[in-house]
Amino acid sequence: MMESSQLNDAQLKYFQTLVAEETGMRLAAGKRNLVVSRLSKRLRELELDNFSAYISLVSSAAGLVEKQTVIDLLTTNETYFFREQPHFDFLKKLAIQRENKGGPLRVWSAACSSGQEAFSIAMVLHDCLGTRPWEIVGSDISLNIVNKAKAGVYPLAEKEKIPPEYLKSYCLRGTGKQEGKLQVCKELRDRVSFRHESLLDVRARQPAYDIIFLRNVLIYFDAIKKQELVRQVITSLRSGGYLLVGHSESLSGDNPDLRTLAPSIYQKK
Ligand SMILES: C[S@@+](CC[C@H](N)C(=O)[O-])C[C@H]1O[C@@H](n2cnc3c(N)ncnc32)[C@H](O)[C@@H]1O
């Protein structure tokens, strides 16, 4: 493990700028130890002795792929099934209301990390709506994590967070090489699509979604970026649709197009 003194101020600034430009996230100066601990393993893999050599590589013409690796390593991907249960109770209520009304229910798990959030949504929707139309898209800026989401394979210990009846209906226990793991069943995996993309991608979006989960990602943005990101994301939300943020996050009057329904639950006007 490298010492934090081996990453000087200018080098720390380089990674802060890279992360800010690629993701919009603010990596505070106090995160020097985090940057060192997450990147030093990579330096060892590449047999590089110091951060100066690594920065030369990342900033070279050939460094595009390595830039993605830096993003993969410096984003915080903590997540788990049924995180913040009240949001799933709310989702269930909406799904039941939707049961007898025509159109598909469309949900976006924005900044989905390794997919547990999107699959928790899928379990609720399959339970309430079965084969009636519903769609879930998950997206994240970390390529590595999006690939994990697509596989839908998790350590078996994560089953503790899944309600027993859902575990029985929607998860398979790994055997042989997959011993100690669980996989979300194919039927749900086929109904959730995952994309590698940034929330800050500025492009024309259709107000297609009924519900957007944008949880535990806003905390990494400063106030101005956070506002910009929410404005951008809700262009994909239909009028009357819902935006859910993490329980410790708040939009407190940030956006005139949203009304607060409950703490962490907003409705687009
Ligand atoms: C802490 S996880 C939250 C996962 C999940 N939403 C939850 O609440 O459990 C934050 C995720 O945001 C992603 N992220 C950060 N900046 C992003 C951006 N600009 N666009 C898309 N995803 C981003 C990270 O890669 C990470 O997987």
The ligand as a Gaussian input file, in Angstrom:
#p B3LYP/6-31G(d) Opt

LIG

0 1
 C      -23.653000       5.214000      -3.788000
 S      -24.140000       4.611000      -5.364000
 C      -25.911000       4.662000      -5.224000
 C      -26.557000       3.433000      -5.817000
 C      -28.075000       3.330000      -5.662000
 N      -28.751000       4.410000      -6.332000
 C      -28.469000       3.286000      -4.211000
 O      -29.068000       4.229000      -3.696000
 O      -28.162000       2.282000      -3.547000
 C      -23.796000       6.048000      -6.397000
 C      -23.605000       5.703000      -7.872000
 O      -23.640000       6.907000      -8.636000
 C      -22.821000       6.706000      -9.783000
 N      -22.534000       8.014000     -10.397000
 C      -21.792000       9.023000      -9.911000
 N      -21.782000      10.056000     -10.777000
 C      -22.536000       9.694000     -11.825000
 C      -22.890000      10.339000     -13.055000
 N      -22.470000      11.568000     -13.374000
 N      -23.691000       9.679000     -13.906000
 C      -24.132000       8.416000     -13.625000
 N      -23.818000       7.758000     -12.487000
 C      -23.030000       8.393000     -11.595000
 C      -21.620000       5.978000      -9.206000
 O      -20.885000       5.286000     -10.210000
 C      -22.280000       5.038000      -8.182000
 O      -22.501000       3.754000      -8.717000

